[in-house]
Amino acid sequence: MTDVLFPPLSKDTPDSEGVLSTWFVSDGASVSADQLLAEVQVDKVSAEVPAPVAGVVRLLVEEEAAVRQGTPIARIE
């Protein structure tokens, strides 16, 4: 099992919260390594989050939720 973390986008405030803007996969979907999973945003910086490994993804956070950087947003089994 591998956690997918909200990436640290703000080096000045690494504990600040961001928003999970969009999921590109559904809960329970099979994903391949490097497949695009989500888009996240902190302040005015956005980033895409790829799957670190292949497997079945379990979403832990809903779209538009506020999330602290470094927090798990999904798990790949």
PyMOL Python script that loads the backbone (N, CA, C, O; Angstrom):
from pymol import cmd

cmd.read_pdbstr("""\
ATOM      1  N   MET A   1       0.851  -1.171   0.000  1.00  0.00           N
ATOM      2  CA  MET A   1       0.000   0.000   0.000  1.00  0.00           C
ATOM      3  C   MET A   1       0.901   1.239   0.000  1.00  0.00           C
ATOM      4  O   MET A   1       1.861   1.324   0.766  1.00  0.00           O
ATOM      5  N   THR A   2       0.575   2.190  -0.868  1.00  0.00           N
ATOM      6  CA  THR A   2       1.361   3.409  -1.005  1.00  0.00           C
ATOM      7  C   THR A   2       0.459   4.622  -0.844  1.00  0.00           C
ATOM      8  O   THR A   2      -0.573   4.725  -1.507  1.00  0.00           O
ATOM      9  N   ASP A   3       0.846   5.540   0.033  1.00  0.00           N
ATOM     10  CA  ASP A   3       0.095   6.783   0.198  1.00  0.00           C
ATOM     11  C   ASP A   3       0.495   7.774  -0.889  1.00  0.00           C
ATOM     12  O   ASP A   3       1.666   7.872  -1.257  1.00  0.00           O
ATOM     13  N   VAL A   4      -0.490   8.502  -1.394  1.00  0.00           N
ATOM     14  CA  VAL A   4      -0.263   9.601  -2.322  1.00  0.00           C
ATOM     15  C   VAL A   4      -0.457  10.872  -1.506  1.00  0.00           C
ATOM     16  O   VAL A   4      -1.541  11.113  -0.976  1.00  0.00           O
ATOM     17  N   LEU A   5       0.591  11.685  -1.404  1.00  0.00           N
ATOM     18  CA  LEU A   5       0.562  12.868  -0.549  1.00  0.00           C
ATOM     19  C   LEU A   5       0.240  14.137  -1.327  1.00  0.00           C
ATOM     20  O   LEU A   5       0.560  14.257  -2.510  1.00  0.00           O
ATOM     21  N   PHE A   6      -0.399  15.080  -0.640  1.00  0.00           N
ATOM     22  CA  PHE A   6      -0.563  16.424  -1.190  1.00  0.00           C
ATOM     23  C   PHE A   6       0.836  17.011  -1.263  1.00  0.00           C
ATOM     24  O   PHE A   6       1.500  17.121  -0.233  1.00  0.00           O
ATOM     25  N   PRO A   7       1.308  17.393  -2.446  1.00  0.00           N
ATOM     26  CA  PRO A   7       2.698  17.827  -2.574  1.00  0.00           C
ATOM     27  C   PRO A   7       2.965  19.169  -1.898  1.00  0.00           C
ATOM     28  O   PRO A   7       2.074  20.015  -1.817  1.00  0.00           O
ATOM     29  N   PRO A   8       4.183  19.360  -1.418  1.00  0.00           N
ATOM     30  CA  PRO A   8       4.552  20.652  -0.817  1.00  0.00           C
ATOM     31  C   PRO A   8       4.793  21.679  -1.921  1.00  0.00           C
ATOM     32  O   PRO A   8       5.829  21.641  -2.584  1.00  0.00           O
ATOM     33  N   LEU A   9       3.862  22.578  -2.119  1.00  0.00           N
ATOM     34  CA  LEU A   9       3.975  23.581  -3.175  1.00  0.00           C
ATOM     35  C   LEU A   9       4.482  24.920  -2.670  1.00  0.00           C
ATOM     36  O   LEU A   9       5.014  25.719  -3.442  1.00  0.00           O
ATOM     37  N   SER A  10       4.319  25.168  -1.374  1.00  0.00           N
ATOM     38  CA  SER A  10       4.752  26.436  -0.786  1.00  0.00           C
ATOM     39  C   SER A  10       5.905  26.163   0.170  1.00  0.00           C
ATOM     40  O   SER A  10       5.698  25.683   1.284  1.00  0.00           O
ATOM     41  N   LYS A  11       7.119  26.471  -0.273  1.00  0.00           N
ATOM     42  CA  LYS A  11       8.296  26.224   0.571  1.00  0.00           C
ATOM     43  C   LYS A  11       8.368  27.198   1.750  1.00  0.00           C
ATOM     44  O   LYS A  11       8.944  26.873   2.789  1.00  0.00           O
ATOM     45  N   ASP A  12       7.785  28.388   1.592  1.00  0.00           N
ATOM     46  CA  ASP A  12       7.808  29.383   2.669  1.00  0.00           C
ATOM     47  C   ASP A  12       6.884  28.997   3.816  1.00  0.00           C
ATOM     48  O   ASP A  12       7.173  29.294   4.976  1.00  0.00           O
ATOM     49  N   THR A  13       5.782  28.341   3.497  1.00  0.00           N
ATOM     50  CA  THR A  13       4.811  27.943   4.516  1.00  0.00           C
ATOM     51  C   THR A  13       4.419  26.478   4.285  1.00  0.00           C
ATOM     52  O   THR A  13       3.318  26.205   3.807  1.00  0.00           O
ATOM     53  N   PRO A  14       5.307  25.536   4.619  1.00  0.00           N
ATOM     54  CA  PRO A  14       5.065  24.121   4.317  1.00  0.00           C
ATOM     55  C   PRO A  14       3.886  23.516   5.079  1.00  0.00           C
ATOM     56  O   PRO A  14       3.391  22.457   4.693  1.00  0.00           O
ATOM     57  N   ASP A  15       3.427  24.165   6.152  1.00  0.00           N
ATOM     58  CA  ASP A  15       2.296  23.651   6.916  1.00  0.00           C
ATOM     59  C   ASP A  15       0.959  24.241   6.465  1.00  0.00           C
ATOM     60  O   ASP A  15      -0.086  23.920   7.031  1.00  0.00           O
ATOM     61  N   SER A  16       0.995  25.097   5.454  1.00  0.00           N
ATOM     62  CA  SER A  16      -0.249  25.738   5.025  1.00  0.00           C
ATOM     63  C   SER A  16      -1.145  24.763   4.273  1.00  0.00           C
ATOM     64  O   SER A  16      -0.703  23.705   3.827  1.00  0.00           O
ATOM     65  N   GLU A  17      -2.401  25.138   4.143  1.00  0.00           N
ATOM     66  CA  GLU A  17      -3.371  24.290   3.459  1.00  0.00           C
ATOM     67  C   GLU A  17      -3.503  24.704   2.003  1.00  0.00           C
ATOM     68  O   GLU A  17      -3.257  25.849   1.624  1.00  0.00           O
ATOM     69  N   GLY A  18      -3.902  23.724   1.206  1.00  0.00           N
ATOM     70  CA  GLY A  18      -4.221  23.955  -0.189  1.00  0.00           C
ATOM     71  C   GLY A  18      -5.574  23.340  -0.471  1.00  0.00           C
ATOM     72  O   GLY A  18      -6.300  22.961   0.447  1.00  0.00           O
ATOM     73  N   VAL A  19      -5.908  23.245  -1.740  1.00  0.00           N
ATOM     74  CA  VAL A  19      -7.200  22.689  -2.147  1.00  0.00           C
ATOM     75  C   VAL A  19      -6.970  21.593  -3.167  1.00  0.00           C
ATOM     76  O   VAL A  19      -6.173  21.748  -4.092  1.00  0.00           O
ATOM     77  N   LEU A  20      -7.666  20.493  -2.995  1.00  0.00           N
ATOM     78  CA  LEU A  20      -7.659  19.445  -4.007  1.00  0.00           C
ATOM     79  C   LEU A  20      -8.696  19.873  -5.045  1.00  0.00           C
ATOM     80  O   LEU A  20      -9.899  19.722  -4.830  1.00  0.00           O
ATOM     81  N   SER A  21      -8.226  20.402  -6.159  1.00  0.00           N
ATOM     82  CA  SER A  21      -9.116  20.998  -7.160  1.00  0.00           C
ATOM     83  C   SER A  21      -9.939  19.971  -7.913  1.00  0.00           C
ATOM     84  O   SER A  21     -11.156  20.112  -8.039  1.00  0.00           O
ATOM     85  N   THR A  22      -9.272  18.931  -8.417  1.00  0.00           N
ATOM     86  CA  THR A  22      -9.949  17.977  -9.299  1.00  0.00           C
ATOM     87  C   THR A  22      -9.352  16.591  -9.171  1.00  0.00           C
ATOM     88  O   THR A  22      -8.131  16.442  -9.130  1.00  0.00           O
ATOM     89  N   TRP A  23     -10.191  15.586  -9.109  1.00  0.00           N
ATOM     90  CA  TRP A  23      -9.761  14.199  -9.256  1.00  0.00           C
ATOM     91  C   TRP A  23      -9.933  13.815 -10.723  1.00  0.00           C
ATOM     92  O   TRP A  23     -10.953  14.139 -11.331  1.00  0.00           O
ATOM     93  N   PHE A  24      -8.948  13.130 -11.291  1.00  0.00           N
ATOM     94  CA  PHE A  24      -9.037  12.641 -12.661  1.00  0.00           C
ATOM     95  C   PHE A  24      -9.326  11.146 -12.702  1.00  0.00           C
ATOM     96  O   PHE A  24      -9.423  10.555 -13.777  1.00  0.00           O
ATOM     97  N   VAL A  25      -9.465  10.537 -11.519  1.00  0.00           N
ATOM     98  CA  VAL A  25      -9.787   9.110 -11.408  1.00  0.00           C
ATOM     99  C   VAL A  25     -10.904   8.943 -10.390  1.00  0.00           C
ATOM    100  O   VAL A  25     -11.157   9.837  -9.583  1.00  0.00           O
ATOM    101  N   SER A  26     -11.562   7.810 -10.432  1.00  0.00           N
ATOM    102  CA  SER A  26     -12.622   7.495  -9.477  1.00  0.00           C
ATOM    103  C   SER A  26     -12.101   6.551  -8.408  1.00  0.00           C
ATOM    104  O   SER A  26     -11.136   5.818  -8.630  1.00  0.00           O
ATOM    105  N   ASP A  27     -12.743   6.571  -7.251  1.00  0.00           N
ATOM    106  CA  ASP A  27     -12.394   5.650  -6.179  1.00  0.00           C
ATOM    107  C   ASP A  27     -12.554   4.217  -6.681  1.00  0.00           C
ATOM    108  O   ASP A  27     -13.583   3.875  -7.264  1.00  0.00           O
ATOM    109  N   GLY A  28     -11.547   3.381  -6.458  1.00  0.00           N
ATOM    110  CA  GLY A  28     -11.596   1.988  -6.873  1.00  0.00           C
ATOM    111  C   GLY A  28     -11.069   1.729  -8.271  1.00  0.00           C
ATOM    112  O   GLY A  28     -11.046   0.585  -8.725  1.00  0.00           O
ATOM    113  N   ALA A  29     -10.642   2.790  -8.964  1.00  0.00           N
ATOM    114  CA  ALA A  29     -10.130   2.635 -10.329  1.00  0.00           C
ATOM    115  C   ALA A  29      -8.731   2.026 -10.311  1.00  0.00           C
ATOM    116  O   ALA A  29      -7.952   2.259  -9.387  1.00  0.00           O
ATOM    117  N   SER A  30      -8.429   1.255 -11.329  1.00  0.00           N
ATOM    118  CA  SER A  30      -7.067   0.747 -11.526  1.00  0.00           C
ATOM    119  C   SER A  30      -6.259   1.841 -12.213  1.00  0.00           C
ATOM    120  O   SER A  30      -6.709   2.436 -13.192  1.00  0.00           O
ATOM    121  N   VAL A  31      -5.067   2.100 -11.692  1.00  0.00           N
ATOM    122  CA  VAL A  31      -4.212   3.142 -12.265  1.00  0.00           C
ATOM    123  C   VAL A  31      -2.840   2.557 -12.569  1.00  0.00           C
ATOM    124  O   VAL A  31      -2.424   1.564 -11.973  1.00  0.00           O
ATOM    125  N   SER A  32      -2.151   3.188 -13.501  1.00  0.00           N
ATOM    126  CA  SER A  32      -0.779   2.796 -13.815  1.00  0.00           C
ATOM    127  C   SER A  32       0.170   3.818 -13.203  1.00  0.00           C
ATOM    128  O   SER A  32      -0.230   4.942 -12.901  1.00  0.00           O
ATOM    129  N   ALA A  33       1.418   3.426 -13.022  1.00  0.00           N
ATOM    130  CA  ALA A  33       2.422   4.336 -12.479  1.00  0.00           C
ATOM    131  C   ALA A  33       2.513   5.562 -13.380  1.00  0.00           C
ATOM    132  O   ALA A  33       2.498   5.438 -14.604  1.00  0.00           O
ATOM    133  N   ASP A  34       2.606   6.723 -12.788  1.00  0.00           N
ATOM    134  CA  ASP A  34       2.714   8.020 -13.459  1.00  0.00           C
ATOM    135  C   ASP A  34       1.415   8.504 -14.091  1.00  0.00           C
ATOM    136  O   ASP A  34       1.409   9.553 -14.735  1.00  0.00           O
ATOM    137  N   GLN A  35       0.320   7.775 -13.929  1.00  0.00           N
ATOM    138  CA  GLN A  35      -0.970   8.241 -14.431  1.00  0.00           C
ATOM    139  C   GLN A  35      -1.406   9.447 -13.620  1.00  0.00           C
ATOM    140  O   GLN A  35      -1.220   9.477 -12.404  1.00  0.00           O
ATOM    141  N   LEU A  36      -1.981  10.439 -14.278  1.00  0.00           N
ATOM    142  CA  LEU A  36      -2.440  11.646 -13.604  1.00  0.00           C
ATOM    143  C   LEU A  36      -3.628  11.327 -12.708  1.00  0.00           C
ATOM    144  O   LEU A  36      -4.639  10.799 -13.170  1.00  0.00           O
ATOM    145  N   LEU A  37      -3.501  11.654 -11.410  1.00  0.00           N
ATOM    146  CA  LEU A  37      -4.565  11.380 -10.439  1.00  0.00           C
ATOM    147  C   LEU A  37      -5.395  12.608 -10.103  1.00  0.00           C
ATOM    148  O   LEU A  37      -6.624  12.547 -10.072  1.00  0.00           O
ATOM    149  N   ALA A  38      -4.716  13.727  -9.851  1.00  0.00           N
ATOM    150  CA  ALA A  38      -5.421  14.901  -9.336  1.00  0.00           C
ATOM    151  C   ALA A  38      -4.681  16.182  -9.673  1.00  0.00           C
ATOM    152  O   ALA A  38      -3.517  16.171 -10.072  1.00  0.00           O
ATOM    153  N   GLU A  39      -5.396  17.288  -9.497  1.00  0.00           N
ATOM    154  CA  GLU A  39      -4.786  18.610  -9.566  1.00  0.00           C
ATOM    155  C   GLU A  39      -5.011  19.271  -8.216  1.00  0.00           C
ATOM    156  O   GLU A  39      -6.113  19.221  -7.669  1.00  0.00           O
ATOM    157  N   VAL A  40      -3.964  19.890  -7.678  1.00  0.00           N
ATOM    158  CA  VAL A  40      -4.033  20.557  -6.380  1.00  0.00           C
ATOM    159  C   VAL A  40      -3.558  21.998  -6.519  1.00  0.00           C
ATOM    160  O   VAL A  40      -2.887  22.357  -7.487  1.00  0.00           O
ATOM    161  N   GLN A  41      -3.923  22.823  -5.525  1.00  0.00           N
ATOM    162  CA  GLN A  41      -3.542  24.228  -5.575  1.00  0.00           C
ATOM    163  C   GLN A  41      -3.243  24.747  -4.177  1.00  0.00           C
ATOM    164  O   GLN A  41      -3.966  24.459  -3.223  1.00  0.00           O
ATOM    165  N   VAL A  42      -2.158  25.523  -4.074  1.00  0.00           N
ATOM    166  CA  VAL A  42      -1.811  26.247  -2.850  1.00  0.00           C
ATOM    167  C   VAL A  42      -1.560  27.685  -3.268  1.00  0.00           C
ATOM    168  O   VAL A  42      -0.738  27.948  -4.145  1.00  0.00           O
ATOM    169  N   ASP A  43      -2.262  28.610  -2.644  1.00  0.00           N
ATOM    170  CA  ASP A  43      -2.223  30.017  -3.045  1.00  0.00           C
ATOM    171  C   ASP A  43      -2.547  30.089  -4.535  1.00  0.00           C
ATOM    172  O   ASP A  43      -3.641  29.698  -4.940  1.00  0.00           O
ATOM    173  N   LYS A  44      -1.629  30.577  -5.352  1.00  0.00           N
ATOM    174  CA  LYS A  44      -1.894  30.675  -6.792  1.00  0.00           C
ATOM    175  C   LYS A  44      -1.070  29.669  -7.587  1.00  0.00           C
ATOM    176  O   LYS A  44      -0.968  29.767  -8.810  1.00  0.00           O
ATOM    177  N   VAL A  45      -0.487  28.707  -6.891  1.00  0.00           N
ATOM    178  CA  VAL A  45       0.335  27.680  -7.535  1.00  0.00           C
ATOM    179  C   VAL A  45      -0.480  26.392  -7.628  1.00  0.00           C
ATOM    180  O   VAL A  45      -1.033  25.925  -6.632  1.00  0.00           O
ATOM    181  N   SER A  46      -0.549  25.823  -8.836  1.00  0.00           N
ATOM    182  CA  SER A  46      -1.235  24.549  -8.979  1.00  0.00           C
ATOM    183  C   SER A  46      -0.250  23.507  -9.484  1.00  0.00           C
ATOM    184  O   SER A  46       0.772  23.836 -10.086  1.00  0.00           O
ATOM    185  N   ALA A  47      -0.575  22.244  -9.229  1.00  0.00           N
ATOM    186  CA  ALA A  47       0.287  21.142  -9.651  1.00  0.00           C
ATOM    187  C   ALA A  47      -0.558  19.912  -9.920  1.00  0.00           C
ATOM    188  O   ALA A  47      -1.642  19.740  -9.361  1.00  0.00           O
ATOM    189  N   GLU A  48      -0.038  19.068 -10.786  1.00  0.00           N
ATOM    190  CA  GLU A  48      -0.670  17.782 -11.057  1.00  0.00           C
ATOM    191  C   GLU A  48      -0.021  16.729 -10.171  1.00  0.00           C
ATOM    192  O   GLU A  48       1.178  16.796  -9.900  1.00  0.00           O
ATOM    193  N   VAL A  49      -0.803  15.766  -9.723  1.00  0.00           N
ATOM    194  CA  VAL A  49      -0.311  14.699  -8.853  1.00  0.00           C
ATOM    195  C   VAL A  49      -0.401  13.371  -9.612  1.00  0.00           C
ATOM    196  O   VAL A  49      -1.500  12.898  -9.900  1.00  0.00           O
ATOM    197  N   PRO A  50       0.755  12.765  -9.938  1.00  0.00           N
ATOM    198  CA  PRO A  50       0.750  11.471 -10.632  1.00  0.00           C
ATOM    199  C   PRO A  50       0.739  10.312  -9.637  1.00  0.00           C
ATOM    200  O   PRO A  50       1.074  10.479  -8.465  1.00  0.00           O
ATOM    201  N   ALA A  51       0.355   9.156 -10.118  1.00  0.00           N
ATOM    202  CA  ALA A  51       0.399   7.942  -9.293  1.00  0.00           C
ATOM    203  C   ALA A  51       1.852   7.491  -9.161  1.00  0.00           C
ATOM    204  O   ALA A  51       2.541   7.346 -10.170  1.00  0.00           O
ATOM    205  N   PRO A  52       2.327   7.269  -7.940  1.00  0.00           N
ATOM    206  CA  PRO A  52       3.714   6.821  -7.766  1.00  0.00           C
ATOM    207  C   PRO A  52       3.915   5.351  -8.153  1.00  0.00           C
ATOM    208  O   PRO A  52       5.026   4.945  -8.491  1.00  0.00           O
ATOM    209  N   VAL A  53       2.847   4.561  -8.102  1.00  0.00           N
ATOM    210  CA  VAL A  53       2.900   3.125  -8.427  1.00  0.00           C
ATOM    211  C   VAL A  53       1.592   2.724  -9.109  1.00  0.00           C
ATOM    212  O   VAL A  53       0.625   3.486  -9.096  1.00  0.00           O
ATOM    213  N   ALA A  54       1.562   1.547  -9.696  1.00  0.00           N
ATOM    214  CA  ALA A  54       0.340   1.005 -10.281  1.00  0.00           C
ATOM    215  C   ALA A  54      -0.464   0.287  -9.202  1.00  0.00           C
ATOM    216  O   ALA A  54       0.103  -0.212  -8.230  1.00  0.00           O
ATOM    217  N   GLY A  55      -1.781   0.234  -9.372  1.00  0.00           N
ATOM    218  CA  GLY A  55      -2.635  -0.476  -8.430  1.00  0.00           C
ATOM    219  C   GLY A  55      -4.049   0.064  -8.466  1.00  0.00           C
ATOM    220  O   GLY A  55      -4.468   0.686  -9.443  1.00  0.00           O
ATOM    221  N   VAL A  56      -4.783  -0.181  -7.385  1.00  0.00           N
ATOM    222  CA  VAL A  56      -6.166   0.291  -7.242  1.00  0.00           C
ATOM    223  C   VAL A  56      -6.149   1.482  -6.292  1.00  0.00           C
ATOM    224  O   VAL A  56      -5.623   1.399  -5.182  1.00  0.00           O
ATOM    225  N   VAL A  57      -6.730   2.589  -6.741  1.00  0.00           N
ATOM    226  CA  VAL A  57      -6.678   3.823  -5.966  1.00  0.00           C
ATOM    227  C   VAL A  57      -7.891   3.942  -5.052  1.00  0.00           C
ATOM    228  O   VAL A  57      -9.019   3.645  -5.445  1.00  0.00           O
ATOM    229  N   ARG A  58      -7.634   4.383  -3.828  1.00  0.00           N
ATOM    230  CA  ARG A  58      -8.684   4.682  -2.842  1.00  0.00           C
ATOM    231  C   ARG A  58      -8.555   6.163  -2.493  1.00  0.00           C
ATOM    232  O   ARG A  58      -7.543   6.587  -1.935  1.00  0.00           O
ATOM    233  N   LEU A  59      -9.571   6.940  -2.818  1.00  0.00           N
ATOM    234  CA  LEU A  59      -9.544   8.378  -2.569  1.00  0.00           C
ATOM    235  C   LEU A  59      -9.834   8.647  -1.092  1.00  0.00           C
ATOM    236  O   LEU A  59     -10.761   8.072  -0.521  1.00  0.00           O
ATOM    237  N   LEU A  60      -9.045   9.512  -0.484  1.00  0.00           N
ATOM    238  CA  LEU A  60      -9.198   9.833   0.939  1.00  0.00           C
ATOM    239  C   LEU A  60      -9.753  11.235   1.159  1.00  0.00           C
ATOM    240  O   LEU A  60     -10.180  11.566   2.264  1.00  0.00           O
ATOM    241  N   VAL A  61      -9.749  12.067   0.104  1.00  0.00           N
ATOM    242  CA  VAL A  61     -10.154  13.470   0.215  1.00  0.00           C
ATOM    243  C   VAL A  61     -11.109  13.791  -0.936  1.00  0.00           C
ATOM    244  O   VAL A  61     -10.906  13.334  -2.061  1.00  0.00           O
ATOM    245  N   GLU A  62     -12.134  14.566  -0.656  1.00  0.00           N
ATOM    246  CA  GLU A  62     -13.091  14.965  -1.689  1.00  0.00           C
ATOM    247  C   GLU A  62     -12.586  16.188  -2.446  1.00  0.00           C
ATOM    248  O   GLU A  62     -11.771  16.956  -1.936  1.00  0.00           O
ATOM    249  N   GLU A  63     -13.084  16.360  -3.676  1.00  0.00           N
ATOM    250  CA  GLU A  63     -12.759  17.559  -4.453  1.00  0.00           C
ATOM    251  C   GLU A  63     -13.167  18.809  -3.686  1.00  0.00           C
ATOM    252  O   GLU A  63     -14.165  18.828  -2.965  1.00  0.00           O
ATOM    253  N   GLU A  64     -12.366  19.847  -3.863  1.00  0.00           N
ATOM    254  CA  GLU A  64     -12.572  21.164  -3.248  1.00  0.00           C
ATOM    255  C   GLU A  64     -12.334  21.176  -1.745  1.00  0.00           C
ATOM    256  O   GLU A  64     -12.615  22.179  -1.090  1.00  0.00           O
ATOM    257  N   ALA A  65     -11.826  20.094  -1.189  1.00  0.00           N
ATOM    258  CA  ALA A  65     -11.521  20.056   0.244  1.00  0.00           C
ATOM    259  C   ALA A  65     -10.202  20.768   0.523  1.00  0.00           C
ATOM    260  O   ALA A  65      -9.270  20.720  -0.280  1.00  0.00           O
ATOM    261  N   ALA A  66     -10.141  21.425   1.672  1.00  0.00           N
ATOM    262  CA  ALA A  66      -8.893  22.035   2.132  1.00  0.00           C
ATOM    263  C   ALA A  66      -8.021  20.942   2.735  1.00  0.00           C
ATOM    264  O   ALA A  66      -8.482  20.148   3.555  1.00  0.00           O
ATOM    265  N   VAL A  67      -6.752  20.908   2.322  1.00  0.00           N
ATOM    266  CA  VAL A  67      -5.836  19.850   2.738  1.00  0.00           C
ATOM    267  C   VAL A  67      -4.482  20.454   3.090  1.00  0.00           C
ATOM    268  O   VAL A  67      -3.958  21.293   2.358  1.00  0.00           O
ATOM    269  N   ARG A  68      -3.925  20.025   4.208  1.00  0.00           N
ATOM    270  CA  ARG A  68      -2.590  20.473   4.600  1.00  0.00           C
ATOM    271  C   ARG A  68      -1.555  19.785   3.705  1.00  0.00           C
ATOM    272  O   ARG A  68      -1.669  18.592   3.424  1.00  0.00           O
ATOM    273  N   GLN A  69      -0.560  20.528   3.266  1.00  0.00           N
ATOM    274  CA  GLN A  69       0.499  19.968   2.444  1.00  0.00           C
ATOM    275  C   GLN A  69       1.166  18.794   3.173  1.00  0.00           C
ATOM    276  O   GLN A  69       1.412  18.864   4.377  1.00  0.00           O
ATOM    277  N   GLY A  70       1.454  17.725   2.438  1.00  0.00           N
ATOM    278  CA  GLY A  70       2.080  16.550   3.027  1.00  0.00           C
ATOM    279  C   GLY A  70       1.091  15.513   3.544  1.00  0.00           C
ATOM    280  O   GLY A  70       1.500  14.426   3.952  1.00  0.00           O
ATOM    281  N   THR A  71      -0.210  15.831   3.535  1.00  0.00           N
ATOM    282  CA  THR A  71      -1.250  14.931   4.010  1.00  0.00           C
ATOM    283  C   THR A  71      -1.597  13.898   2.919  1.00  0.00           C
ATOM    284  O   THR A  71      -1.643  14.250   1.741  1.00  0.00           O
ATOM    285  N   PRO A  72      -1.840  12.644   3.291  1.00  0.00           N
ATOM    286  CA  PRO A  72      -2.284  11.661   2.291  1.00  0.00           C
ATOM    287  C   PRO A  72      -3.639  12.060   1.704  1.00  0.00           C
ATOM    288  O   PRO A  72      -4.573  12.385   2.437  1.00  0.00           O
ATOM    289  N   ILE A  73      -3.731  12.030   0.364  1.00  0.00           N
ATOM    290  CA  ILE A  73      -4.992  12.346  -0.309  1.00  0.00           C
ATOM    291  C   ILE A  73      -5.598  11.092  -0.955  1.00  0.00           C
ATOM    292  O   ILE A  73      -6.782  11.065  -1.292  1.00  0.00           O
ATOM    293  N   ALA A  74      -4.762  10.049  -1.120  1.00  0.00           N
ATOM    294  CA  ALA A  74      -5.231   8.792  -1.708  1.00  0.00           C
ATOM    295  C   ALA A  74      -4.271   7.685  -1.284  1.00  0.00           C
ATOM    296  O   ALA A  74      -3.168   7.940  -0.801  1.00  0.00           O
ATOM    297  N   ARG A  75      -4.728   6.444  -1.479  1.00  0.00           N
ATOM    298  CA  ARG A  75      -3.885   5.257  -1.235  1.00  0.00           C
ATOM    299  C   ARG A  75      -3.973   4.380  -2.459  1.00  0.00           C
ATOM    300  O   ARG A  75      -5.035   4.249  -3.068  1.00  0.00           O
ATOM    301  N   ILE A  76      -2.856   3.781  -2.817  1.00  0.00           N
ATOM    302  CA  ILE A  76      -2.859   2.835  -3.929  1.00  0.00           C
ATOM    303  C   ILE A  76      -2.509   1.470  -3.358  1.00  0.00           C
ATOM    304  O   ILE A  76      -1.454   1.285  -2.752  1.00  0.00           O
ATOM    305  N   GLU A  77      -3.421   0.510  -3.562  1.00  0.00           N
ATOM    306  CA  GLU A  77      -3.243  -0.837  -3.035  1.00  0.00           C
ATOM    307  C   GLU A  77      -2.743  -1.760  -4.129  1.00  0.00           C
ATOM    308  O   GLU A  77      -2.530  -2.948  -3.884  1.00  0.00           O
TER     309      GLU A  77
END
""", "prot")
cmd.dss("prot")
cmd.show_as("cartoon", "prot")
cmd.util.cbc("prot")
cmd.orient("prot")
